[in-house]
Amino acid sequence: MTTSSSTAVRIDGLVKAFDTTIAVDNVSLDIATGELFGFIGPDGAGKTTLFRILVTLLLPDAGHATVLGRDVTTEIWDLRRRVGYMPGRFSLYPDLSVEENLRFFASVFGASVEAQYDLIAPIYDQLAPFKDRRAGALSGGMKQKLALCCALVHRPEILFLDEPTTGVDAVSRREFWELLDRLKASGLTIVVSTPYMDEADRCGRVALMQRGRLLGVDAPARIAASFGRPLFTVSAGERYPLLLATREYRNAATVFPFGDVLHFTDRRDQLRPEQIASELREYLRERGFGDVVITAAAPTIEDTFMARMGEPERAA
């Protein structure tokens, strides 16, 4: 299989199973060179297994994949020199200092910190005051930045980041994505996975993933726009009783809690949004929610993801 210079990753029918569990189920897609591409999905969606195949740490059971035009099963050693990989768990040496970790990972690839400093400087400058501190003693956000430096120190042509912001605070998450924006602006191809739906908008395109399957691949705005039916927020003082009562409404299609409100869709397709809101408001007031507020809302990518998954709240 050949891959053009404009295609950084080509995945064709990849399958990977562990015993009876199918972790990656017939996944196919292309990722363009220079793209910031995101795999979005909850724990157990298959993101980590897919990443481990693409960085040559796992062999697929079926299908093919190329990264930078190189087959992930037959051109392993050539590919590994060109790929930067940051696994989901902190995998550096906790007893080594920040600087010792960085110099070690540079030496593994025959590189040096000094030669690649222009690439890692925006990140390492934040770590420099702690260069003598043991890596295991860093905060969560600083650990992630050190891991990113170590993944970049050999100047890779593509970067795979597996849930890089999981477990860090909101400020560190924002700073990390700002760093990725700078790296993308330099022309680096970045493939990232995350369970956080709000991070989807930071990517040029995303793949929604659940139970090893792709639910959709597109720009975040287009995925959100594909929701296809009126969406409403519903709120009242007693939130949990409101959730139960709304799910009992005979015309409810989906009802999900989103922060302080519920997101509601009606199963009927031909009604005007005003009529849907009016009938739901009347029903909830009859159920004792005199303070209920119902407002039309713009769908988010999370709404689309939940809709494409089906109706898990009914099964629960």
N, C-alpha and C positions, 0 to 999 in steps of 0.2 A: 504494500500500500504506500502511496506517495502522498505527501502533504505539501501544499503550496506555502510560499514564504509568508503569505497573509494569514495562514492558519497555524496557530501555536499548538492547539490541542485538537485531535480528532478522535472521537469515541464512537465505536460502531458495535452495537449489540453486546455490550459487556455484561457478563453474568458472574457473580461470585456467591457461593453458598457455604455456610458453616453447618454441617450436619443437615438438619431439616429446615434451617432458617436461611432464606434467600436474602442476602444483604444488599446485593446489587442485581436488579432485575431488568435485563435487556435495555440498558441505558445507551442512548445514541445522541451525540450533539457535537458541534464544533465551537471552538473558542478562538477568536481572532487575535492576532499578534497586537500587542499594545493595549489589550482590553483589560478592564477591571471587572472580573466576572465573579458572581456569587452563587454558591449553592446554599439555599435556604431551606431549613427543615428542622424538626425536633430531634432530640436524642433518639437513636435507633433508626433514623431515616436512611442510613447507608452512606453518609457523607465521608466519614473517616475511612471506611473500607475502599471507597472509590478513590480517595486521595492516595491511599497506600498503594493501590495498583498503579496509579499514574506516576508515582515517584519511585517505582520499581521495588517496593518492599513486599508486595503480594503478587502472586500470579492469578490471573482470572481463570475461571472455569470454562468460559466461552467468550467469543467476541474478540475484537482487536482494538488497540488504542495506540496512537502515536503522540509523542510530545516533542515539539521542535523537529518534526519530521523523522523521529527515531522511534522504532518499535519498543514498547515498554517491556517486552519479554525477551527480545533477542539482541538489543543494543543497550544493555543495562549500563555498562561501565562508561560508555561515551556519554550517555544521557545524564548520569549522576553528576558529572563534572559541570553540567550546564544548568542544573536545577537547584533552587533554594527551597528548603522544606522546613516549616515550623509546625511540629505536631501539636495536638491539642493539650497534652500534658507537658508541664515544664520538664524538659529532658536534658538540661545542662548539668554541669557538675556542681552540686551545691557547696562543696567544700573548697572549691577554687574561687578566687576573686573574680570580679567582673573582668578585669584586664586579662587574667590568666585564661578564663574561658574563651575570650575573644581571640587571643593569640593562638590557643590550641586549635580552634576550629579553622582559623586561617591556615595553619600549618598542615592540616589534614588535606587541604586542596592545593598545597604548594603556593599559597598566596601569603601576603603580609598585610598587617593592619595599615601600615604606612602607605602602601601602594593603592589600597582601596579606600583610603580615608575620606576622599571627596564624596563617595557614595554613602558611607555610614555616618558622616559628620553630623547631619541634622538630628540623628537619633543619639549618637554616642555623646554629643555635647551635653545632653541631659543626664547621661550616666557618668560623665567624667568626675564629678565631685565624689562619686562612690566607687571609683575604680579599684580601690583596695578592699572593698567590703566583700564578704563571701556572698556568692550568688544566692545561697539559700536564705540569707538574711534580708534580701530585698523585698520591697512591697510587691504586690501582685502586678501593678502597672509597670514597675521598673523591671520585673522579671520578663514581662512580655517584650519590653523594648530591648533588653539584652538578647533575648532569643531571636528577635528580628535582626539585630546586628549580626549575630552569629550565622544566620541564614543568608545574609547579604555579603559577608566578608570576602567571599570568593567571586563576587560580581556575577551572579547567575543571570541567565537570559530569561528565566521565568521563575516566579515565586509562588509556592503553594502554602497557604496559611490555613490550618485546620482549627476553626473556632478560636481565633487569636484573642478575642475579648471576653471569653467566658470567665466569669469569676472576678472580674475587675470592676472598679467603681465607674460611675457614669462619666466623670471627668477624664479618667484614663482611657475609656472607650473612645471618647471624642478625639482626644489627642492622638490615639493610635490611628484612627481613620484619617486624620489630617496628614499624618506621616505617609499613609498609603496613597493619598491624593498626590503628594509630592513625588513619590516614586513612580506613579503612573504618568505624571507629567514629563518625567525623564524618558519615557518610552518603554519602561519595564512592563511585561505582561504579568498580571497578578490574578491568581485564582484563590478565592477565599470561601470558607464555609462558616456559617453562623446559625444559631438557633433563634437569633433576635430578628424578628420581622422588620423592626424599625431601621435596621442596618441595610435592608435591601435597597433603599433609595440612594445609598452611597455607591452603588454598583451601576455600571453601564447596562448590563443585562444580568438576569438572574435565572436560575433553574429552581423551581419549587420541587422539593423531594420528600417523599414519604414512603416508608416501608420498601426502600430500594428502587422505587419507580419515580419517574419524572412526571409531575402533574402539569407542567407548563414551562416554557422557556421563552423569555421576551424581556423587553425593557420594563422596569418596575411600573412605570406609569401606564403602559399598555396592559399589563396584567391586571392592575387595579381597575382600569376602564372596562375590562372584559367581564366584570361582575354580572351585568346584564339584567338587573331587576332593582326596583326601588329599595333603598335601605333607610332604616330609621333608628335613631337613638331613643331609648325609653328610660326614664329615670323617675324615681320617687323616693320618699324618705326611708321606707323599709325595703332595702334592696333585695335581700334573699327571698322574702315572700313574693316580691314582684317578679323575680326570676321564675319561681315555681308557677305562679299564676299565668304568666305570659306563655310559658311552655304548654300550659293546658288549653290555651286558646285554640279553637278548632281550626282556624285558618293559618296558624303559625307554620312557617316552613323551617326557619332556623332562628334560634335565640341563643346568643352567646354573650357572656359578660365581657365587657371591654372597659377596664378601669372602673369608674364610678357609674357607668351607664350600661345598658344592654343594647346590643345590636340585633335588630329584628328585621326579618323579611317575611312577606306574606306568600302563601302557596298559590294564590290566584294571580294569573298573568295579565288580565285585561283591565284591571281596575286602575283608576287614576290614583296617584299617591295621596291626594287629599282625602279621598274616600277611605283608603286603607287606614290612614292615621285617625280619621274620625271614628271608624268602627272599632278600632283597637282601643282608643281612648274611652269610648262608651263602655266597652266590655270591662276594662280595668277599673273604671269608676264604680261599676256595678259590683265589682269584687272588693270594693272598699278602699281603693287607691285614689282618694280625692285630689291628691297633690301631683298626680302623674303628669309628666311633661314628655311629649312626643315630638321629635324634630327630624326632618329629612336630613340625611347625611351623605357625604361623598364616600364611596367604598375605598378601603385601603387594600394593600396587597395581602394583609392578614385576613381580611374578609374573603377575598378570592381564594386564598389557600384553604380556609375552613370550608368554603362552599365546594371546592373540588375534592376535598376529602370525603364529603358526604355529610351525614348528620350524626356524628359520634355521640352528641349529647342525648339523643333518643335511645341509643344502645345502652348508654350508661344508666 
